[in-house]
Amino acid sequence: MPEKIDVKRPLSVGEVSTRSGVAISTLHFYEREQLIESWRTAGNQRRYTRDVLRRIAVIRVAQRAGVPLGEIRDALSALPNGRTPNQRDWARLSTSWRDGLNDRIEALTKLRDGLDDCIGCGCLSVQQCPLRNTGDHLSSRGQGAVLL
């Protein structure tokens, strides 16, 4: 007979790491960044509620999509009572991140498409360089390698 799981029993940091596939050091980092939270036992060991696993999954998916941690933290902290996102919350979060992702995709596409014109020119400060000196903004700071 399968072992009965106590869904109310808190998880240790090792259990969360194993179940989520996230390193313990990353869990500690997420705590410092206020993305997840734990409490300490009398023996000073971290404990987590089980819903932290879903919260970590949301964080990882958002990170993989290129959403900055600050935006993830802001979105999660805006949830009522700091709860873990449900399906409706995820739909709202992912929609709010979509515009930023589209902007980054557009910028990266322009960067990619402009690489052929720039690689090997050597100067990186002429008016034509779309990557280093868009619109020749560095000319107002003088001639030569003004960034050095």
C-alpha positions, 0 to 999 in steps of 0.5 A: 500500500502506498505511503500516506503523505501528510500534506500539512507537514512542512518541508525542509530545505533539502526536501524543497530542493529535491522536489523542485530541482532547485539547489539549496543555495538558490532557495536561500537566494530566493529568500533573500530576494523575498521571492519565497519565505520560510520559518525556523524551527527551535533547532534553527532549521528552515521549514517551508509550506508545501505551496512553496513548490508551486511558487518556485515553479512560477519563478523558474518559468518566469526566469526562463522566459527572461522576466527579471527577478525584480519584476517576478518579486513585484508580481508575486508580492502583489498577490493577496496575502502573498499567496501562491499563484493559482491558474487565474493569477498565472494568466494575469502575470504572464499577460503582464510580462508579455509586452516586456518580453516582446520588447526584448525580442524586438531589441534582440532581433534588431541587435542580431540583424545589425551584427553583420554591419558592425563586426570587424569595423574596429572603431565602435564609435562611428555614426553608422555603428548601430550597436555601440553608438546608436545615433552617434550620441558619443560624438557630443563627448569628443573625439576618439575612445571617449568611453575608455 
